[in-house]
Amino acid sequence: IQMKNMAYAERVSLGEMEKRLPPQFVRCHKSYIINIMYVDSIVGSLIYMADGTQIVAGRKYLADVRKELLDCTEIKFNNIMFGAASYITAST
């Protein structure tokens, strides 16, 4: 498991790990699960992570990764827009 400041080993299959993780973690390859919140962009099948890491998405997983990224982006946008709109309305 690669984290921001450390890495450690876990003796469990990725399939089992996938079941344990929160929904923002998405399988993108038979060997990788990523946190969709840290995806900067996807170009073709290449996923660019916020820390500069580049991961090639497997063909089997690419459509799901793109959908999850779009859903995540929409949620962030709605939180910003509606949160800001509520704040402005409340203060005027």
Secondary structure, DSSP 8 states (H G I E B T S, - for coil): -B-SS-B----S-HHHHHHHS-TTEEEEETTEEEEGGGEEEEETTEEEETTS-EEE--HHHHHHHHHHHHHHHHHHHHHHHHHHHHHHHHH-
